Amino acid sequence: MSVLPPQPSSEPPRTPSPCRVVLCRDCCCGSPKVTGVDHAGQAARLKESVPVRVSDCLDVCDHANVVVVQPSAAARAAGARPVWLGLVNDPDATEDVIAWVRAGGPGVAPCPEILAFHTIPAPSSRASGKG
């Protein structure tokens, strides 16, 4: 019985899932209801810097603008959980989010002390009403 050498896979090698940002943009976040914020500029800056997924309402309208920093797949497997940030309404806070994501995000890099002030609890139910 002969043993054949392994055949090369036709699939490209998988790269690890990176830390990413979920950006709420719906009824309150990203709207004129939150005044004095360049919403389009914030979204553009995040998108040019880190992996971003734009979401409909995340049901925490009292904390608009909301950003969720999701851990990488490896960090999540090791126990890291998403970190919800609220009132991310100025360019400095946006830059702090970018720096943390680039450093590895939840489970890899400690949350910057300044972002701890933005941390909010995740909603416990998706049944709450929109703001």
All heavy atoms as an XYZ file, in Angstrom:
938
protein
N       0.847     -1.163      0.000
C       0.000      0.000      0.000
C       0.898      1.233      0.000
O       1.757      1.398      0.841
C      -0.885     -0.050      1.238
C      -1.639      1.204      1.474
S      -2.620      1.087      2.964
C      -4.215      1.171      2.270
N       0.659      2.111     -0.935
C       1.463      3.328     -1.015
C       0.720      4.481     -0.347
O      -0.491      4.530     -0.336
C       1.781      3.673     -2.463
O       0.593      4.018     -3.129
N       1.487      5.393      0.225
C       0.917      6.565      0.875
C       1.174      7.767     -0.023
O       2.313      8.048     -0.387
C       1.567      6.789      2.262
C       1.021      8.056      2.896
C       1.328      5.600      3.147
N       0.101      8.423     -0.396
C       0.211      9.596     -1.253
C       0.556     10.821     -0.416
O       0.067     10.988      0.697
C      -1.092      9.841     -1.998
C      -1.534      8.733     -2.958
C      -2.915      9.056     -3.491
C      -0.540      8.595     -4.088
N       1.399     11.689     -0.967
C       1.697     12.924     -0.230
C       0.454     13.808     -0.160
O      -0.414     13.735     -1.028
C       2.797     13.590     -1.063
C       2.679     12.997     -2.422
C       2.077     11.630     -2.246
N       0.351     14.626      0.880
C      -0.823     15.510      0.984
C      -0.882     16.456     -0.201
O       0.127     16.935     -0.684
C      -0.603     16.265      2.288
C       0.787     15.990      2.721
C       1.301     14.821      1.951
N      -2.085     16.694     -0.662
C      -2.313     17.596     -1.783
C      -2.476     19.020     -1.254
O      -3.080     19.239     -0.206
C      -3.581     17.195     -2.549
C      -3.491     15.809     -3.169
C      -2.401     15.728     -4.203
O      -2.285     16.596     -5.051
N      -1.574     14.705     -4.135
N      -1.940     19.982     -1.988
C      -2.121     21.375     -1.542
C      -3.596     21.748     -1.594
O      -4.327     21.322     -2.481
C      -1.292     22.188     -2.530
C      -0.980     21.283     -3.669
C      -1.168     19.874     -3.200
N      -4.007     22.519     -0.630
C      -5.397     22.963     -0.558
C      -5.645     24.032     -1.617
O      -4.791     24.863     -1.894
C      -5.684     23.536      0.829
O      -6.953     24.139      0.860
N      -6.844     23.995     -2.187
C      -7.204     25.028     -3.158
C      -7.715     26.284     -2.453
O      -7.875     27.323     -3.063
C      -8.261     24.502     -4.128
O      -9.422     24.137     -3.402
N      -7.992     26.164     -1.146
C      -8.458     27.320     -0.387
C      -7.264     28.127      0.107
O      -6.266     27.560      0.533
C      -9.266     26.869      0.830
C     -10.593     26.252      0.477
C     -11.384     25.917      1.732
O     -11.200     26.586      2.772
O     -12.177     24.983      1.668
N      -7.376     29.448      0.070
C      -6.296     30.259      0.630
C      -6.243     30.049      2.138
O      -7.253     29.726      2.761
C      -6.698     31.699      0.286
C      -8.168     31.647      0.047
C      -8.476     30.253     -0.441
N      -5.071     30.208      2.746
C      -4.992     30.041      4.189
C      -5.852     31.085      4.890
O      -5.956     32.223      4.441
C      -3.510     30.246      4.507
C      -2.923     30.896      3.314
C      -3.814     30.590      2.142
N      -6.478     30.676      5.971
C      -7.334     31.602      6.719
C      -6.483     32.496      7.602
O      -5.558     32.041      8.238
C      -8.317     30.840      7.585
C      -9.340     30.109      6.778
C     -10.325     29.463      7.695
N     -11.252     28.680      6.908
C     -12.508     28.500      7.221
N     -12.981     29.029      8.322
N     -13.292     27.787      6.463
N      -6.846     33.771      7.592
C      -6.168     34.696      8.489
C      -7.039     34.833      9.733
O      -8.261     34.718      9.653
C      -5.962     36.073      7.831
O      -7.232     36.563      7.417
C      -5.040     35.982      6.641
N      -6.432     35.049     10.867
C      -7.232     35.185     12.087
C      -8.206     36.346     11.978
O      -7.903     37.366     11.376
C      -6.193     35.451     13.173
C      -4.874     35.135     12.585
C      -5.016     35.195     11.100
N      -9.365     36.167     12.578
C     -10.355     37.232     12.599
C      -9.848     38.365     13.488
O      -9.499     38.146     14.636
C     -11.674     36.693     13.148
O     -12.604     37.720     13.296
N      -9.784     39.577     12.946
C      -9.238     40.690     13.748
C     -10.258     41.234     14.737
O     -11.456     40.971     14.635
C      -8.934     41.742     12.680
C      -9.973     41.490     11.636
C     -10.180     39.994     11.618
N      -9.762     42.010     15.648
C     -10.618     42.820     16.498
C     -11.348     43.785     15.556
O     -10.779     44.226     14.560
C      -9.729     43.570     17.479
S     -10.572     44.760     18.511
N     -12.594     44.059     15.839
C     -13.339     44.969     14.959
C     -14.285     45.847     15.749
O     -14.535     45.592     16.916
C     -14.079     44.203     13.884
C     -15.273     43.420     14.361
C     -15.978     42.642     13.261
N     -15.100     41.642     12.718
C     -14.766     41.553     11.424
N     -15.257     42.376     10.555
N     -13.958     40.618     11.008
N     -14.836     46.842     15.065
C     -15.753     47.810     15.659
C     -17.123     47.658     15.012
O     -17.227     47.508     13.795
C     -15.227     49.249     15.429
C     -16.283     50.289     15.752
C     -13.975     49.487     16.246
N     -18.162     47.696     15.847
C     -19.532     47.813     15.361
C     -19.958     49.235     15.680
O     -19.883     49.677     16.830
C     -20.474     46.796     16.041
C     -21.910     47.016     15.574
C     -20.024     45.368     15.757
N     -20.351     49.948     14.658
C     -20.734     51.352     14.773
C     -22.237     51.473     14.603
O     -22.774     51.132     13.557
C     -20.003     52.162     13.696
C     -20.264     53.651     13.625
C     -19.807     54.340     14.915
C     -19.558     54.247     12.414
N     -22.916     51.904     15.653
C     -24.363     52.081     15.585
C     -24.666     53.321     14.754
O     -24.094     54.388     14.967
C     -24.930     52.228     16.991
S     -26.747     52.305     17.035
N     -25.564     53.160     13.805
C     -26.016     54.280     12.974
C     -27.476     54.029     12.637
O     -27.810     53.285     11.734
C     -25.202     54.378     11.667
C     -23.799     54.917     11.883
C     -23.889     56.377     12.314
N     -22.615     57.018     12.446
C     -21.998     57.230     13.608
N     -22.521     56.798     14.727
N     -20.864     57.865     13.666
N     -28.370     54.631     13.419
C     -29.787     54.428     13.139
C     -30.585     55.610     13.652
O     -30.295     56.740     13.284
C     -30.269     53.104     13.733
C     -31.594     52.619     13.153
O     -31.994     53.095     12.076
O     -32.237     51.761     13.770
N     -31.486     55.366     14.585
C     -32.437     56.410     14.971
C     -31.783     57.564     15.730
O     -32.193     58.709     15.567
C     -33.578     55.809     15.776
S     -33.091     54.986     17.285
N     -30.801     57.288     16.545
C     -30.154     58.349     17.329
C     -28.674     58.475     16.987
O     -28.191     59.564     16.699
C     -30.307     58.081     18.823
S     -32.033     58.128     19.367
N     -27.957     57.364     17.046
C     -26.524     57.392     16.746
C     -26.320     57.800     15.290
O     -26.974     57.274     14.394
C     -25.892     56.023     16.974
S     -25.935     55.452     18.677
N     -25.442     58.742     15.094
C     -25.158     59.185     13.734
C     -26.208     60.111     13.161
O     -26.219     60.369     11.960
N     -27.086     60.626     14.000
C     -28.165     61.485     13.503
C     -28.063     62.886     14.109
O     -27.329     63.105     15.076
C     -29.523     60.872     13.857
O     -29.839     61.134     15.214
N     -28.847     63.825     13.573
C     -28.855     65.181     14.141
C     -29.335     65.238     15.593
O     -29.172     66.252     16.255
C     -29.816     65.946     13.225
C     -29.809     65.181     11.946
C     -29.612     63.742     12.333
N     -29.922     64.136     16.112
C     -30.332     64.116     17.521
C     -29.119     64.292     18.439
O     -29.254     64.791     19.552
C     -31.040     62.803     17.867
C     -32.407     62.660     17.242
C     -33.031     61.342     17.664
C     -34.369     61.129     17.018
N     -34.977     59.844     17.413
N     -27.946     63.834     17.973
C     -26.703     64.038     18.721
C     -26.011     65.213     18.039
O     -25.439     65.066     16.962
C     -25.815     62.775     18.716
C     -24.535     63.026     19.497
C     -26.569     61.582     19.282
N     -26.080     66.363     18.667
C     -25.598     67.591     18.032
C     -24.103     67.787     18.230
O     -23.500     67.235     19.145
C     -26.341     68.813     18.599
O     -26.100     68.890     19.992
C     -27.841     68.708     18.335
N     -23.523     68.582     17.343
C     -22.133     68.975     17.473
C     -21.122     67.900     17.120
O     -19.951     68.031     17.462
N     -21.566     66.853     16.456
C     -20.675     65.748     16.097
C     -20.633     65.618     14.581
O     -21.674     65.644     13.924
C     -21.154     64.415     16.720
C     -20.241     63.264     16.319
C     -21.250     64.522     18.223
N     -19.439     65.461     14.036
C     -19.291     65.166     12.608
C     -19.458     63.658     12.433
O     -18.498     62.901     12.439
C     -17.911     65.626     12.115
C     -17.682     65.328     10.646
O     -18.590     64.781      9.977
O     -16.567     65.625     10.162
N     -20.702     63.215     12.331
C     -21.011     61.789     12.264
C     -20.374     61.121     11.052
O     -19.799     60.039     11.166
C     -22.524     61.566     12.253
C     -23.207     62.099     13.466
N     -23.103     61.513     14.696
C     -24.000     63.188     13.626
C     -23.808     62.201     15.578
N     -24.372     63.229     14.949
N     -20.477     61.777      9.904
C     -19.880     61.213      8.688
C     -18.366     61.137      8.824
O     -17.737     60.151      8.426
C     -20.281     62.038      7.467
N     -17.763     62.164      9.410
C     -16.321     62.168      9.622
C     -15.887     61.081     10.581
O     -14.858     60.418     10.379
N     -16.664     60.860     11.635
C     -16.347     59.809     12.596
C     -16.390     58.435     11.918
O     -15.478     57.628     12.060
C     -17.335     59.836     13.769
C     -17.050     58.754     14.805
C     -18.111     58.683     15.873
O     -19.307     58.645     15.566
N     -17.673     58.678     17.132
N     -17.449     58.189     11.168
C     -17.572     56.895     10.479
C     -16.439     56.706      9.476
O     -15.843     55.626      9.399
C     -18.931     56.802      9.787
N     -16.129     57.750      8.718
C     -15.049     57.658      7.725
C     -13.706     57.388      8.397
O     -12.920     56.561      7.923
C     -14.982     58.934      6.893
N     -13.432     58.082      9.509
C     -12.163     57.891     10.212
C     -12.039     56.463     10.737
O     -10.984     55.833     10.608
C     -12.052     58.895     11.361
C     -10.808     58.745     12.191
C      -9.559     59.161     11.414
N      -8.392     58.937     12.249
C      -7.360     58.157     11.929
N      -7.336     57.564     10.748
N      -6.365     57.989     12.748
N     -13.101     55.935     11.313
C     -13.073     54.552     11.796
C     -12.872     53.581     10.641
O     -12.009     52.694     10.705
C     -14.356     54.218     12.559
C     -14.476     54.820     13.950
C     -15.912     54.722     14.457
C     -13.522     54.149     14.916
N     -13.622     53.763      9.561
C     -13.547     52.837      8.428
C     -12.182     52.835      7.750
O     -11.754     51.818      7.236
C     -14.633     53.165      7.404
C     -16.017     52.796      7.864
C     -17.048     53.208      6.816
C     -18.452     52.921      7.267
N     -19.445     53.344      6.270
N     -11.509     53.976      7.746
C     -10.185     54.026      7.104
C      -9.106     53.436      7.998
O      -8.000     53.172      7.537
C      -9.822     55.455      6.705
C      -9.413     56.344      7.849
C      -9.181     57.796      7.466
O      -9.575     58.219      6.369
O      -8.612     58.525      8.296
N      -9.423     53.232      9.278
C      -8.399     52.843     10.241
C      -8.504     51.426     10.775
O      -7.488     50.803     11.082
C      -8.438     53.804     11.431
O      -8.288     55.130     10.985
N      -9.719     50.917     10.932
C      -9.930     49.606     11.550
C     -11.105     48.905     10.873
O     -11.916     49.557     10.211
C     -10.203     49.746     13.068
C      -9.008     50.342     13.797
C     -11.451     50.561     13.345
N     -11.217     47.578     11.052
C     -12.389     46.890     10.503
C     -13.666     47.381     11.198
O     -13.734     47.416     12.426
C     -12.129     45.414     10.827
C     -10.661     45.312     11.080
C     -10.250     46.639     11.638
N     -14.657     47.776     10.397
C     -15.899     48.346     10.926
C     -17.090     47.673     10.272
O     -17.094     47.419      9.068
C     -15.976     49.871     10.654
C     -17.325     50.440     11.065
C     -14.865     50.605     11.364
N     -18.092     47.420     11.096
C     -19.393     46.988     10.605
C     -20.389     48.007     11.121
O     -20.396     48.322     12.309
C     -19.744     45.598     11.127
C     -21.068     45.074     10.604
C     -21.326     43.643     11.033
N     -21.508     43.487     12.448
C     -22.679     43.594     13.091
N     -23.767     43.913     12.425
N     -22.757     43.413     14.396
N     -21.206     48.549     10.227
C     -22.223     49.523     10.617
C     -23.503     48.752     10.920
O     -23.904     47.864     10.172
C     -22.452     50.569      9.507
C     -23.580     51.518      9.880
C     -21.160     51.342      9.255
N     -24.128     49.097     12.038
C     -25.302     48.385     12.511
C     -26.514     49.299     12.583
O     -26.381     50.517     12.746
C     -25.010     47.834     13.915
O     -26.169     47.248     14.469
N     -27.683     48.679     12.520
C     -28.905     49.392     12.854
C     -28.895     49.619     14.366
O     -27.934     49.274     15.052
C     -30.126     48.569     12.446
C     -30.317     48.518     10.937
O     -29.789     49.392     10.228
O     -30.987     47.576     10.465
N     -29.970     50.119     14.902
C     -30.065     50.489     16.304
C     -29.632     49.353     17.238
O     -30.080     48.213     17.099
C     -31.492     50.897     16.643
S     -31.663     51.532     18.326
N     -28.754     49.673     18.172
C     -28.272     48.704     19.154
C     -29.031     48.825     20.483
O     -28.659     48.194     21.468
C     -26.771     48.891     19.378
C     -25.897     48.538     18.173
C     -24.442     48.911     18.433
C     -26.021     47.065     17.827
N     -30.079     49.623     20.505
C     -30.998     49.732     21.641
C     -30.395     50.326     22.901
O     -30.791     49.973     24.013
C     -31.636     48.373     21.961
C     -32.543     47.879     20.842
O     -33.083     48.722     20.097
O     -32.705     46.650     20.709
N     -29.461     51.215     22.757
C     -28.933     51.964     23.906
C     -28.871     53.446     23.523
O     -27.855     54.110     23.689
C     -27.569     51.421     24.385
C     -27.723     50.126     25.138
C     -26.598     51.256     23.239
N     -29.986     53.945     23.035
C     -30.064     55.284     22.467
C     -29.644     56.384     23.433
O     -29.150     57.429     23.002
C     -31.473     55.548     21.944
S     -31.965     54.428     20.611
N     -29.829     56.179     24.730
C     -29.439     57.195     25.708
C     -27.933     57.427     25.726
O     -27.467     58.397     26.317
C     -29.881     56.798     27.118
C     -31.388     56.873     27.294
O     -32.072     57.469     26.434
O     -31.882     56.324     28.296
N     -27.168     56.534     25.094
C     -25.710     56.612     25.100
C     -25.121     56.950     23.728
O     -23.943     56.736     23.501
C     -25.119     55.289     25.597
C     -25.564     54.923     26.962
N     -25.065     55.531     28.095
C     -26.486     54.031     27.393
C     -25.646     55.006     29.159
N     -26.514     54.103     28.763
N     -25.954     57.470     22.817
C     -25.487     57.759     21.457
C     -24.324     58.753     21.497
O     -24.310     59.660     22.331
C     -26.636     58.331     20.633
N     -23.369     58.530     20.691
C     -23.061     57.529     19.679
C     -22.429     56.291     20.326
O     -21.524     56.401     21.127
C     -22.086     58.080     18.655
C     -22.733     59.054     17.688
O     -23.916     58.991     17.392
N     -21.954     59.965     17.166
N     -22.905     55.123     19.902
C     -22.470     53.864     20.492
C     -21.519     53.144     19.549
O     -21.747     53.064     18.340
C     -23.685     52.967     20.815
C     -23.249     51.602     21.324
C     -24.597     53.663     21.831
N     -20.444     52.622     20.139
C     -19.445     51.828     19.431
C     -19.221     50.572     20.263
O     -19.103     50.650     21.484
C     -18.113     52.611     19.304
C     -17.002     51.739     18.773
C     -18.296     53.848     18.443
N     -19.208     49.417     19.604
C     -18.912     48.162     20.286
C     -17.590     47.651     19.737
O     -17.441     47.507     18.524
C     -20.021     47.107     20.073
C     -19.694     45.830     20.840
C     -21.387     47.659     20.484
N     -16.636     47.402     20.624
C     -15.348     46.854     20.207
C     -15.406     45.353     20.448
O     -15.518     44.900     21.591
C     -14.172     47.503     20.969
C     -12.848     46.948     20.476
C     -14.209     49.019     20.812
N     -15.385     44.602     19.355
C     -15.467     43.143     19.428
C     -14.069     42.545     19.439
O     -13.216     42.950     18.647
C     -16.238     42.591     18.237
C     -17.682     43.025     18.211
C     -18.421     42.416     17.046
O     -17.906     42.317     15.941
N     -19.645     41.989     17.303
N     -13.839     41.575     20.322
C     -12.518     40.950     20.361
C     -12.269     40.101     19.120
O     -13.209     39.703     18.426
C     -12.572     40.077     21.612
C     -14.019     39.840     21.864
C     -14.760     41.018     21.298
N     -11.009     39.838     18.865
C     -10.653     38.923     17.774
C     -11.188     37.539     18.114
O     -11.535     37.254     19.273
C      -9.135     38.873     17.611
O      -8.550     38.264     18.758
N     -11.230     36.655     17.136
C     -11.701     35.294     17.375
C     -10.847     34.597     18.432
O     -11.373     33.916     19.314
C     -11.704     34.509     16.068
N      -9.543     34.772     18.358
C      -8.653     34.127     19.327
C      -8.886     34.679     20.733
O      -8.938     33.917     21.705
C      -7.201     34.322     18.914
N      -9.046     35.989     20.857
C      -9.286     36.594     22.169
C     -10.639     36.154     22.716
O     -10.781     35.873     23.902
C      -9.196     38.111     22.093
N     -11.630     36.060     21.835
C     -12.958     35.612     22.281
C     -12.892     34.169     22.754
O     -13.475     33.816     23.781
C     -13.977     35.776     21.168
C     -15.366     35.451     21.666
C     -16.426     36.163     20.845
N     -17.715     35.935     21.455
C     -18.478     36.879     21.946
N     -18.096     38.116     21.896
N     -19.637     36.590     22.472
N     -12.155     33.328     22.044
C     -11.999     31.928     22.448
C     -11.317     31.830     23.812
O     -11.562     30.888     24.566
C     -11.211     31.161     21.400
N     -10.482     32.819     24.126
C      -9.786     32.839     25.413
C     -10.621     33.518     26.507
O     -10.156     33.664     27.631
C      -8.443     33.544     25.266
N     -11.839     33.950     26.181
C     -12.731     34.507     27.188
C     -13.045     35.985     27.077
O     -13.862     36.491     27.840
N     -12.426     36.703     26.155
C     -12.706     38.137     26.005
C     -14.127     38.332     25.474
O     -14.629     37.508     24.706
C     -11.698     38.786     25.068
N     -14.738     39.408     25.868
C     -16.092     39.728     25.432
C     -16.130     41.123     24.821
O     -15.259     41.954     25.105
C     -17.065     39.670     26.619
C     -17.205     38.267     27.188
C     -17.913     37.358     26.185
N     -17.923     35.977     26.579
C     -17.215     35.015     25.971
N     -16.412     35.296     24.979
N     -17.313     33.771     26.360
N     -17.151     41.409     24.010
C     -17.271     42.747     23.428
C     -17.367     43.813     24.507
O     -17.916     43.581     25.586
C     -18.576     42.667     22.630
C     -18.784     41.219     22.362
C     -18.210     40.502     23.556
N     -16.819     44.977     24.208
C     -16.888     46.121     25.116
C     -17.755     47.182     24.453
O     -17.480     47.612     23.333
C     -15.479     46.666     25.429
C     -15.569     47.932     26.277
C     -14.639     45.599     26.130
N     -18.804     47.565     25.147
C     -19.732     48.563     24.655
C     -19.301     49.928     25.159
O     -19.052     50.103     26.354
C     -21.149     48.251     25.143
C     -21.759     47.062     24.456
C     -21.310     45.773     24.499
C     -22.906     47.062     23.633
N     -22.121     44.979     23.741
C     -23.108     45.735     23.201
C     -23.787     48.049     23.214
C     -24.158     45.386     22.359
C     -24.833     47.697     22.385
C     -25.010     46.380     21.962
N     -19.225     50.883     24.236
C     -18.817     52.247     24.557
C     -19.921     53.204     24.141
O     -20.446     53.118     23.027
C     -17.519     52.602     23.830
C     -16.326     51.682     24.080
C     -15.189     52.004     23.118
C     -15.864     51.789     25.514
N     -20.252     54.124     25.024
C     -21.272     55.112     24.718
C     -20.706     56.517     24.770
O     -19.618     56.753     25.303
N     -21.467     57.436     24.219
C     -21.102     58.847     24.166
C     -19.743     59.049     23.499
O     -18.948     59.896     23.906
C     -21.126     59.469     25.569
C     -22.463     59.352     26.314
C     -22.318     59.842     27.741
C     -23.581     60.076     25.584
N     -19.505     58.281     22.449
C     -18.268     58.434     21.666
C     -18.561     59.547     20.662
O     -18.897     59.299     19.505
C     -17.868     57.107     20.981
C     -16.552     57.274     20.230
C     -17.758     55.992     22.011
N     -18.457     60.779     21.164
C     -18.940     61.933     20.411
C     -17.879     62.969     20.092
O     -18.214     64.066     19.664
C     -20.092     62.599     21.174
C     -21.286     61.689     21.271
O     -21.532     60.874     20.398
N     -22.026     61.805     22.358
N     -16.622     62.659     20.307
C     -15.600     63.636     19.939
C     -14.441     62.918     19.252
O     -14.252     61.709     19.423
C     -15.131     64.446     21.150
C     -14.406     63.608     22.179
O     -13.274     63.172     21.900
O     -14.968     63.403     23.258
N     -13.699     63.644     18.464
C     -12.606     63.023     17.706
C     -11.564     62.331     18.583
O     -11.008     61.305     18.195
C     -11.983     64.200     16.942
C     -13.082     65.199     16.825
C     -13.889     65.052     18.098
N     -11.302     62.849     19.782
C     -10.325     62.205     20.661
C     -10.792     60.814     21.083
O      -9.997     59.873     21.120
C     -10.050     63.060     21.898
C      -9.262     64.322     21.579
O      -8.588     64.367     20.515
O      -9.322     65.266     22.379
N     -12.073     60.686     21.413
C     -12.607     59.374     21.787
C     -12.523     58.412     20.609
O     -12.180     57.233     20.781
C     -14.048     59.499     22.278
N     -12.809     58.895     19.417
C     -12.694     58.059     18.220
C     -11.255     57.590     18.039
O     -11.008     56.414     17.758
C     -13.188     58.829     16.980
O     -14.560     59.210     17.186
C     -13.074     57.997     15.713
N     -10.302     58.481     18.234
C      -8.884     58.106     18.103
C      -8.472     57.099     19.181
O      -7.673     56.197     18.922
C      -7.990     59.346     18.145
C      -8.152     60.253     16.941
C      -7.898     59.570     15.603
O      -6.931     58.781     15.499
O      -8.667     59.816     14.657
N      -9.033     57.237     20.380
C      -8.738     56.278     21.446
C      -9.262     54.889     21.086
O      -8.598     53.879     21.341
C      -9.341     56.742     22.771
C      -8.665     57.992     23.324
O      -7.465     58.210     23.028
O      -9.341     58.751     24.046
N     -10.445     54.827     20.482
C     -10.993     53.542     20.024
C     -10.072     52.934     18.968
O      -9.722     51.745     19.028
C     -12.431     53.708     19.478
C     -12.902     52.440     18.777
C     -13.393     54.112     20.589
N      -9.670     53.738     18.008
C      -8.781     53.256     16.933
C      -7.477     52.715     17.514
O      -7.032     51.619     17.146
C      -8.516     54.385     15.910
C      -9.794     54.687     15.123
C      -7.358     54.019     14.981
C      -9.742     55.976     14.314
N      -6.879     53.454     18.426
C      -5.610     53.013     19.020
C      -5.779     51.692     19.748
O      -4.915     50.801     19.648
C      -5.077     54.084     19.967
N      -6.883     51.513     20.462
C      -7.113     50.270     21.200
C      -7.319     49.093     20.254
O      -6.755     48.023     20.442
C      -8.295     50.448     22.141
C      -8.526     49.282     23.054
C      -7.576     48.448     23.587
C      -9.776     48.836     23.558
N      -8.173     47.515     24.400
C      -9.527     47.740     24.396
C     -11.085     49.257     23.385
C     -10.540     47.046     25.066
C     -12.093     48.585     24.057
C     -11.827     47.497     24.876
N      -8.103     49.311     19.205
C      -8.331     48.236     18.224
C      -7.013     47.852     17.557
O      -6.705     46.663     17.405
C      -9.397     48.649     17.193
C      -9.459     47.660     16.043
C     -10.761     48.783     17.867
N      -6.228     48.831     17.174
C      -4.931     48.542     16.545
C      -3.991     47.804     17.492
O      -3.154     47.028     17.060
C      -4.280     49.826     16.055
C      -4.933     50.382     14.812
C      -4.239     51.633     14.367
N      -4.716     52.091     13.075
C      -4.418     53.260     12.555
N      -3.620     54.097     13.203
N      -4.899     53.599     11.374
N      -4.131     48.041     18.798
C      -3.295     47.359     19.794
C      -3.784     45.936     20.062
O      -3.097     45.169     20.724
C      -3.269     48.155     21.088
N      -4.975     45.590     19.553
C      -5.502     44.236     19.715
C      -6.871     44.162     20.339
O      -7.553     43.164     20.233
N      -7.286     45.223     21.033
C      -8.627     45.275     21.596
C      -8.840     44.355     22.782
O      -7.882     43.889     23.411
N     -10.110     44.081     23.098
C     -10.450     43.294     24.282
C      -9.733     41.942     24.312
O      -9.681     41.236     23.318
C     -11.962     43.080     24.159
C     -12.433     44.165     23.263
C     -11.295     44.452     22.330
N      -9.191     41.631     25.483
C      -8.518     40.353     25.668
C      -7.074     40.334     25.224
O      -6.338     39.404     25.528
N      -6.650     41.359     24.489
C      -5.267     41.431     24.006
C      -4.567     42.635     24.622
O      -3.465     42.526     25.145
C      -5.211     41.493     22.462
C      -3.788     41.693     21.971
C      -5.827     40.235     21.855
N      -5.206     43.780     24.531
C      -4.644     45.020     25.081
C      -5.611     45.556     26.130
O      -6.828     45.480     25.952
C      -4.449     46.048     23.971
N      -5.095     46.099     27.224
C      -6.000     46.664     28.223
C      -6.776     47.848     27.649
O      -6.268     48.585     26.811
C      -5.068     47.108     29.351
C      -3.706     47.178     28.759
C      -3.685     46.270     27.570
N      -8.003     47.976     28.102
C      -8.821     49.117     27.683
C      -8.160     50.389     28.193
O      -7.850     50.495     29.379
C     -10.230     48.986     28.258
S     -11.354     50.306     27.780
N      -7.923     51.365     27.311
C      -7.336     52.621     27.772
C      -8.195     53.239     28.881
O      -9.428     53.202     28.811
C      -7.331     53.497     26.520
C      -7.359     52.534     25.386
C      -8.167     51.364     25.870
N      -7.539     53.774     29.863
C      -8.233     54.340     31.019
C      -9.294     55.344     30.598
O     -10.394     55.368     31.144
C      -7.211     54.992     31.945
C      -7.742     55.277     33.322
C      -6.652     55.705     34.264
O      -5.656     54.964     34.406
O      -6.804     56.791     34.848
N      -9.003     56.152     29.605
C      -9.967     57.163     29.170
C     -11.230     56.524     28.592
O     -12.332     57.032     28.765
C      -9.324     58.172     28.177
C     -10.236     59.385     27.972
C      -8.985     57.517     26.858
C     -10.316     60.290     29.171
N     -11.089     55.373     27.919
C     -12.271     54.703     27.366
C     -13.106     54.036     28.452
O     -14.292     53.763     28.243
C     -11.881     53.688     26.298
C     -11.422     54.275     24.969
C     -11.104     53.168     23.979
C     -12.458     55.223     24.386
N     -12.518     53.764     29.601
C     -13.287     53.185     30.704
C     -14.450     54.111     31.081
O     -15.506     53.641     31.508
C     -12.389     52.920     31.900
N     -14.280     55.416     30.895
C     -15.347     56.372     31.178
C     -16.495     56.257     30.175
O     -17.593     56.733     30.439
C     -14.808     57.807     31.191
C     -13.883     58.084     32.328
C     -12.528     58.215     32.106
C     -14.352     58.195     33.627
C     -11.647     58.467     33.151
C     -13.493     58.443     34.690
C     -12.132     58.573     34.448
N     -16.226     55.651     29.027
C     -17.247     55.479     27.985
C     -17.924     54.113     28.050
O     -18.888     53.872     27.324
C     -16.626     55.662     26.596
C     -16.200     57.055     26.300
N     -17.061     58.008     25.807
C     -15.000     57.677     26.442
C     -16.409     59.151     25.641
N     -15.155     58.975     26.030
N     -17.427     53.211     28.889
C     -17.963     51.854     28.947
C     -19.393     51.867     29.469
O     -19.692     52.511     30.477
C     -17.081     50.962     29.837
O     -15.752     50.992     29.338
C     -17.568     49.531     29.836
N     -20.270     51.155     28.758
C     -21.677     51.038     29.156
C     -22.052     49.564     29.149
O     -21.399     48.749     28.488
C     -22.607     51.829     28.195
C     -22.501     51.308     26.756
C     -22.311     53.326     28.270
C     -23.525     51.894     25.793
N     -23.103     49.206     29.878
C     -23.535     47.803     29.841
C     -24.212     47.488     28.499
O     -24.870     48.346     27.909
C     -24.533     47.702     30.994
C     -24.921     49.088     31.332
C     -23.850     50.011     30.830
N     -24.013     46.266     28.047
C     -24.715     45.815     26.847
C     -26.197     45.719     27.177
O     -26.562     45.423     28.316
C     -24.172     44.461     26.409
N     -27.065     45.976     26.215
C     -28.497     45.864     26.503
C     -28.848     44.415     26.841
O     -28.314     43.481     26.236
C     -29.167     46.324     25.215
C     -28.137     46.181     24.154
C     -26.804     46.329     24.826
N     -29.715     44.239     27.792
C     -30.087     42.882     28.201
C     -31.192     42.315     27.336
O     -31.415     41.125     27.306
C     -30.518     42.876     29.669
O     -31.594     43.769     29.852
N     -31.868     43.171     26.604
C     -32.976     42.698     25.779
C     -33.034     43.520     24.490
O     -32.874     44.729     24.512
C     -34.297     42.831     26.523
O     -35.374     42.597     25.666
N     -33.318     42.864     23.419
C     -33.513     43.565     22.133
C     -34.943     44.070     22.007
O     -35.312     44.627     20.994
C     -33.193     42.625     20.961
C     -31.751     42.246     20.901
C     -30.963     43.416     20.423
N     -29.575     43.057     20.281
C     -28.615     43.932     20.187
N     -28.869     45.198     20.231
N     -27.374     43.558     20.052
N     -35.767     43.882     23.018
C     -37.174     44.257     22.929
C     -37.421     45.707     23.325
O     -38.541     46.173     23.230
C     -38.003     43.341     23.825
N     -36.396     46.417     23.790
C     -36.625     47.798     24.214
C     -36.945     48.681     23.012
O     -36.578     48.392     21.890
C     -35.395     48.320     24.962
O     -34.287     48.398     24.103
N     -37.615     49.775     23.285
C     -38.022     50.672     22.211
C     -36.885     51.569     21.768
O     -35.925     51.773     22.470
N     -37.044     52.107     20.590
C     -36.048     53.040     20.049
C     -36.304     54.417     20.591
O     -37.421     54.787     20.897
C     -36.104     53.052     18.517
C     -35.613     51.764     17.913
C     -35.592     51.890     16.401
C     -35.035     50.607     15.794
N     -34.935     50.707     14.365
N     -35.156     55.190     20.702
C     -35.226     56.546     21.254
C     -35.713     57.504     20.269
O     -36.034     58.573     20.422
